[in-house]
Structures are given as structure tokens and as C-alpha cells.
Amino acid sequence: MPDSPLPDALKAVMSDEEWKESLQAQKDSMIEIGQKPTVEPTIADVQSVEVLKLFLAAGDDLRLAPSEVKRSYVGLENGGEFQCSAEDYRAYRLPRFGNANPEPMDNPFWSDMVRLGGSAYSARDHFDDTESLESAVWSYDRFGSSLTPLPDGRFVQTAGEHEDFYDPDFYIYNDVVIHDGQGGFKIVGYPQEVFPPTDFHTATLVDGSIYLIGCLGYADQRKIGTTAVFRLAVDSWKIESVTTSGDIPSWLHEHRATYDVQRNAKTQRAR
């Protein structure tokens, strides 16, 4: 690892010595004794949008970047206070599925949570909620969500989960947040039968649609021998299941996906 050369994309912001120190720090952070050695990817340590863009141009995975930098990347601020009322919290604190494909789901509490990057715990603490532990509180602090840049400067964040299964606020979402890149956004939801709870998937933009592939999901929704594939239209925000052909990689999750334009063009010509 220490002998890996400094990538060209980082030479404008990092010296060779700083790069070697970074690699050594990664090596020192490997899990020791009895476990498979792992390192935190360098993109997980970026501190600015400018450096993040360099990593992305070199092919790194946006999902691995720090949440604060990703928030700045899509135009959101870090920090701030709740603006909604306690009545708003009580009215909208529960996650729910949409009733249409799609259904606008903006409300004062959810909007505050997106704006603040709020977790269920932070909302419970702010509104002194110690009694509603029988159900999860809607959270924007998530793992396994996808963030897809669009050519017009917007960003699409899809689904994801909050907390682990043993936590009272554990929940896997099926909503979509469309960011305008300037701090504005809208939230849309879907019926469960149209788009089930989804996390640890990939999201690939192809010809005006985002293809959502794979899912970890709840234990009872996993179907061995199948792979979840959905298409999200970026003009209408309608989502639909995609029928696939060929070899199925089974219940896929925590993978990476890229769109090979040249390979697709060859496939189209062969048909």
C-alpha cells in the first residue's frame, strides 16, 4: 500500500508525502488479530466538495463519502434548528408508504429532517418524546441509500435504512428525495407493492431513468434466486419493476454497478 502512486486527479490538492502518510494511516487502521484486514477508503476522509469531485471523477463511489460533505454537494447546509412545531412532529413523526406512484410527501417535520440531516434520536430528544418507542420515528439519517447526480444539477436520493434491527427506530424506507442542488428539495413516496423497502442497492442513470438494482431489505422480503430491479423515471418520478433476462445473481446487495455505453451499443447493434 505505501508504494501506491499518488493519483493524477489528487496532485493538485495533495503532496506525495501527504499521500504516503494517508496510505500509512489506512494501513495502521486495519482490523487486527483474527479478522480480515480492512481499510477505510480514502474518499471517506474528504473534507470539501472540491476534493470530493476529484475522487468522483476518478471513479470513486459517492456512497462512501462523509455525510456532511455529501450534504454540501447537494446544496444542503450542515447545522441549524428545528422549525416545525411539536404538533407537526406528532402529526408526521411516523414513516408511511405512499398511496400513489408517486405521491408528494412533503410536510414540516420531514422537511426539517432533510434540511438538518436529522436522526430519529435527535427528533425524539428535541421534542422530548420518550413514550412512542413502539414505532420508529421518520429519519433522514440513513445507511444504504443511493445518491444519483443528474445532468441538470439535481440529485436523487433513494430509500435506505435507519439504525440496526434491534433499535426501536430501525426502518427501511422506500421514498425518494429530489434535491435541486441549491438547498431545495421535494419528497415523494410509493405504495409498498409498487416499490418495497430498499437499501444497499445501486442506482445507475441511463437515458432519463435511474435503474435501482439489488436490495438487502427485511428478512421476510428476500427471495433467493431473484434480483430486485426497478426503473425510476426522472421526468415523472414514476417507478416500475423491470423484468430481466439472462443469469440472475440472486438476492444482490452492497455491490457496485456501472453503465458500459460501448457494450450496450454493441448489444443494440447485434439485435
Backbone torsions as a table, in degrees:
resi	resn	phi	psi	omega
1	MET	NA	-47.4	-178.4
2	PRO	-60.8	-19.5	-179.6
3	ASP	-87.9	-2.9	179.8
4	SER	-65.3	132.0	-176.2
5	PRO	-72.8	154.1	175.7
6	LEU	-66.5	122.7	179.6
7	PRO	-60.1	143.7	-179.8
8	ASP	-56.6	-36.6	-176.4
9	ALA	-65.5	-18.3	-177.1
10	LEU	-104.6	-2.9	-175.9
11	LYS	-64.7	-23.1	-179.8
12	ALA	-78.5	-17.0	-174.6
13	VAL	-123.1	-1.8	-174.8
14	MET	-149.4	137.8	177.0
15	SER	-84.7	166.4	177.2
16	ASP	-59.9	-40.1	-179.5
17	GLU	-64.7	-43.2	178.1
18	GLU	-63.9	-37.3	178.3
19	TRP	-64.3	-44.0	179.6
20	LYS	-64.9	-38.7	177.2
21	GLU	-63.5	-38.6	179.0
22	SER	-64.4	-44.0	179.5
23	LEU	-64.3	-40.2	179.9
24	GLN	-65.7	-38.9	178.3
25	ALA	-62.8	-38.4	176.8
26	GLN	-63.7	-43.0	-179.7
27	LYS	-62.8	-40.7	-179.3
28	ASP	-67.4	-23.2	-177.3
29	SER	-88.5	3.0	179.6
30	MET	-60.1	145.0	175.6
31	ILE	-67.3	133.6	-171.9
32	GLU	-106.0	160.0	168.4
33	ILE	50.0	103.7	170.6
34	GLY	82.7	-1.3	179.0
35	GLN	-125.4	154.4	178.8
36	LYS	-63.9	126.7	-179.7
37	PRO	-62.3	130.4	176.6
38	THR	-133.4	156.1	176.6
39	VAL	-130.6	150.3	175.1
40	GLU	-77.5	129.1	179.8
41	PRO	-62.5	147.0	-176.0
42	THR	-59.9	-32.7	-179.3
43	ILE	-62.0	-21.9	179.2
44	ALA	-69.3	-11.7	-177.8
45	ASP	-109.1	5.3	-178.2
46	VAL	-65.5	149.0	-174.3
47	GLN	-118.3	-1.6	-178.0
48	SER	-146.5	157.8	178.5
49	VAL	-65.1	-36.7	-178.7
50	GLU	-61.4	-44.4	178.7
51	VAL	-70.3	-37.7	177.5
52	LEU	-57.0	-42.5	-179.3
53	LYS	-62.7	-34.6	177.5
54	LEU	-65.3	-42.4	177.9
55	PHE	-63.7	-42.4	-179.3
56	LEU	-65.4	-38.2	178.3
57	ALA	-64.4	-26.5	179.0
58	ALA	-86.4	0.2	175.6
59	GLY	99.9	9.5	179.7
60	ASP	-71.6	164.6	-175.1
61	ASP	-90.2	116.8	-178.8
62	LEU	-58.7	-32.2	-177.7
63	ARG	-60.6	-23.6	-175.5
64	LEU	-88.5	-3.6	-179.4
65	ALA	-75.1	155.8	178.2
66	PRO	-60.8	143.5	-176.2
67	SER	-61.9	-35.6	-179.2
68	GLU	-65.1	-38.9	-179.8
69	VAL	-72.4	-37.6	176.6
70	LYS	-63.7	-36.9	177.2
71	ARG	-61.9	-44.6	177.2
72	SER	-64.0	-36.9	-179.9
73	TYR	-60.0	-37.9	-179.0
74	VAL	-91.9	2.4	175.3
75	GLY	98.1	5.3	179.0
76	LEU	-88.7	153.2	176.4
77	GLU	-89.7	163.6	173.6
78	ASN	-110.5	131.7	-175.8
79	GLY	98.9	-178.9	179.7
80	GLY	117.2	-179.6	-176.6
81	GLU	-127.1	157.7	173.6
82	PHE	-64.3	137.7	176.1
83	GLN	-109.2	-19.7	-179.4
84	CYS	-75.7	163.6	-177.4
85	SER	-90.4	168.4	174.6
86	ALA	-62.1	-32.6	176.9
87	GLU	-65.6	-40.6	176.5
88	ASP	-61.5	-42.5	179.6
89	TYR	-60.4	-48.0	-178.7
90	ARG	-64.1	-34.4	-177.4
91	ALA	-74.7	-31.9	-170.5
92	TYR	-124.3	11.7	-173.5
93	ARG	-68.7	-23.8	-176.0
94	LEU	-84.9	138.7	169.3
95	PRO	-65.0	151.5	175.1
96	ARG	-154.6	158.5	175.8
97	PHE	-85.1	158.4	175.2
98	GLY	-78.1	165.3	177.8
99	ASN	-109.4	-2.0	-179.9
100	ALA	-139.5	171.3	-177.2
101	ASN	-123.5	84.7	3.3
102	PRO	-99.2	173.1	172.4
103	GLU	-120.7	124.0	173.7
104	PRO	-59.3	134.0	-175.3
105	MET	-131.8	29.8	177.6
106	ASP	-73.4	136.3	173.3
107	ASN	-153.9	163.7	-172.9
108	PRO	-58.3	-40.0	-177.4
109	PHE	-72.0	-49.9	179.8
110	TRP	-61.0	-39.0	179.2
111	SER	-63.3	-40.7	175.8
112	ASP	-62.2	-40.7	-178.5
113	MET	-64.0	-39.8	176.2
114	VAL	-66.4	-47.2	-177.5
115	ARG	-60.5	-36.3	-176.4
116	LEU	-96.1	-9.8	-171.6
117	GLY	66.6	35.8	-168.9
118	GLY	-72.6	144.7	173.5
119	SER	-99.9	164.2	176.9
120	ALA	-59.3	-39.8	-179.8
121	TYR	-62.6	-43.8	-178.7
122	SER	-63.4	-35.9	178.2
123	ALA	-70.1	-45.2	178.0
124	ARG	-58.8	-42.6	-178.6
125	ASP	-65.0	-45.0	-177.7
126	HIS	-63.8	-40.9	-176.4
127	PHE	-97.4	13.5	175.4
128	ASP	51.6	47.7	-177.6
129	ASP	-98.4	103.9	179.2
130	THR	-117.8	7.4	-171.9
131	GLU	-112.6	-16.4	-172.1
132	SER	-101.3	43.6	-177.5
133	LEU	-77.9	-2.6	179.6
134	GLU	-76.6	-11.3	-179.7
135	SER	-146.4	154.8	-177.8
136	ALA	-72.0	151.5	171.1
137	VAL	-97.0	137.9	-178.8
138	TRP	-58.0	129.8	-175.1
139	SER	-130.3	143.5	173.6
140	TYR	-102.3	-5.6	176.6
141	ASP	-86.2	106.4	-168.2
142	ARG	-136.5	155.3	169.0
143	PHE	-106.3	157.1	170.5
144	GLY	66.5	21.0	173.2
145	SER	-91.9	164.9	177.8
146	SER	-114.8	150.6	178.2
147	LEU	-131.7	115.1	-172.8
148	THR	-116.0	116.0	174.6
149	PRO	-72.0	140.4	174.4
150	LEU	-105.9	154.9	-177.8
151	PRO	-59.9	-26.2	-177.9
152	ASP	-86.9	7.8	176.8
153	GLY	97.1	-3.6	176.6
154	ARG	-84.8	166.8	178.0
155	PHE	-135.4	143.1	-177.9
156	VAL	-119.8	116.2	177.5
157	GLN	-105.1	127.9	-172.1
158	THR	-120.2	122.6	165.9
159	ALA	54.7	-141.1	-175.8
160	GLY	106.3	173.5	-178.3
161	GLU	-125.1	157.4	175.6
162	HIS	-119.6	129.3	177.2
163	GLU	63.4	177.6	179.1
164	ASP	-94.8	165.5	-169.3
165	PHE	-58.9	-25.7	-176.6
166	TYR	-85.0	-7.5	-178.6
167	ASP	-85.7	141.1	179.5
168	PRO	-62.4	-19.9	179.5
169	ASP	-99.4	10.6	175.0
170	PHE	-62.6	131.4	179.6
171	TYR	-162.9	141.0	175.0
172	ILE	-108.7	126.3	-170.3
173	TYR	-96.5	163.3	175.3
174	ASN	-135.6	25.3	-179.2
175	ASP	-95.5	171.4	178.3
176	VAL	-132.5	133.4	176.0
177	VAL	-113.5	121.8	-179.5
178	ILE	-103.0	114.6	-179.5
179	HIS	-95.9	136.9	179.2
180	ASP	-85.3	-2.7	179.1
181	GLY	86.6	-5.3	-178.9
182	GLN	-119.1	11.4	-178.7
183	GLY	104.4	-12.4	176.4
184	GLY	-88.6	157.3	-178.7
185	PHE	-163.1	165.0	170.6
186	LYS	-140.1	151.9	-176.8
187	ILE	-115.0	132.1	175.6
188	VAL	-128.5	149.1	179.5
189	GLY	-126.2	174.8	-174.4
190	TYR	-143.5	152.7	172.1
191	PRO	-61.1	147.5	-178.7
192	GLN	-60.4	-35.8	-178.4
193	GLU	-74.4	-18.1	177.3
194	VAL	-86.0	-44.9	-179.7
195	PHE	-142.0	102.3	-176.5
196	PRO	-71.3	165.7	175.3
197	PRO	-51.6	132.2	-169.8
198	THR	-137.6	134.8	176.3
199	ASP	-152.2	159.6	178.0
200	PHE	54.0	43.0	177.3
201	HIS	-104.4	178.7	168.8
202	THR	-114.4	155.5	-179.9
203	ALA	-133.0	115.5	-173.7
204	THR	-123.2	122.3	-179.6
205	LEU	-81.7	124.3	178.9
206	VAL	-142.0	114.5	172.7
207	ASP	50.3	51.8	173.7
208	GLY	82.5	8.1	176.6
209	SER	-135.6	149.6	174.6
210	ILE	-104.6	120.9	179.2
211	TYR	-93.0	119.3	-179.6
212	LEU	-100.2	115.7	-173.3
213	ILE	-120.8	131.8	175.7
214	GLY	84.7	168.6	-178.6
215	CYS	-178.4	144.3	168.1
216	LEU	-89.5	-57.2	172.8
217	GLY	68.6	-178.7	174.2
218	TYR	-72.5	154.6	-176.1
219	ALA	-57.2	-37.7	-174.7
220	ASP	-79.9	-4.6	178.1
221	GLN	-102.2	-3.8	-178.0
222	ARG	-78.3	129.3	-177.2
223	LYS	-121.5	102.8	-179.9
224	ILE	-61.1	135.6	-178.8
225	GLY	92.4	1.6	176.8
226	THR	-128.6	160.3	174.2
227	THR	-130.6	126.8	-179.9
228	ALA	-72.4	125.7	176.2
229	VAL	-136.7	125.6	179.1
230	PHE	-131.0	153.6	178.4
231	ARG	-119.1	123.1	179.6
232	LEU	-108.3	115.0	-179.4
233	ALA	-79.2	126.9	-174.5
234	VAL	-84.4	-0.1	174.5
235	ASP	-95.3	-41.4	-177.9
236	SER	-104.9	-16.7	-173.8
237	TRP	65.0	17.2	173.9
238	LYS	-75.6	143.0	-179.5
239	ILE	-122.0	145.6	-179.8
240	GLU	-147.7	151.6	176.3
241	SER	-72.9	145.9	-179.3
242	VAL	-112.5	127.6	174.5
243	THR	-82.4	127.4	-176.8
244	THR	-112.1	169.2	176.9
245	SER	-135.9	169.3	180.0
246	GLY	89.8	-168.0	-178.6
247	ASP	-68.7	132.8	-179.0
248	ILE	-99.7	125.0	-178.9
249	PRO	-80.3	16.7	178.6
250	SER	68.3	-157.8	-171.7
251	TRP	-76.6	88.2	-169.8
252	LEU	-85.1	140.7	172.9
253	HIS	-162.9	162.3	-179.2
254	GLU	53.6	43.1	179.4
255	HIS	-112.8	-174.7	172.6
256	ARG	-127.9	152.0	-179.6
257	ALA	-142.8	141.9	173.6
258	THR	-134.7	155.6	179.7
259	TYR	-100.2	118.6	-179.4
260	ASP	-93.3	100.9	-175.5
261	VAL	-63.2	-45.1	-177.6
262	GLN	-65.2	-42.6	179.6
263	ARG	-64.3	-40.1	179.5
264	ASN	-65.1	-39.4	179.3
265	ALA	-63.0	-40.3	178.3
266	LYS	-64.7	-38.8	179.6
267	THR	-64.9	-41.5	-179.8
268	GLN	-65.4	-38.5	-179.6
269	ARG	-68.3	-31.0	-178.1
270	ALA	-75.5	-14.4	-176.9
271	ARG	-81.8	NA	NA
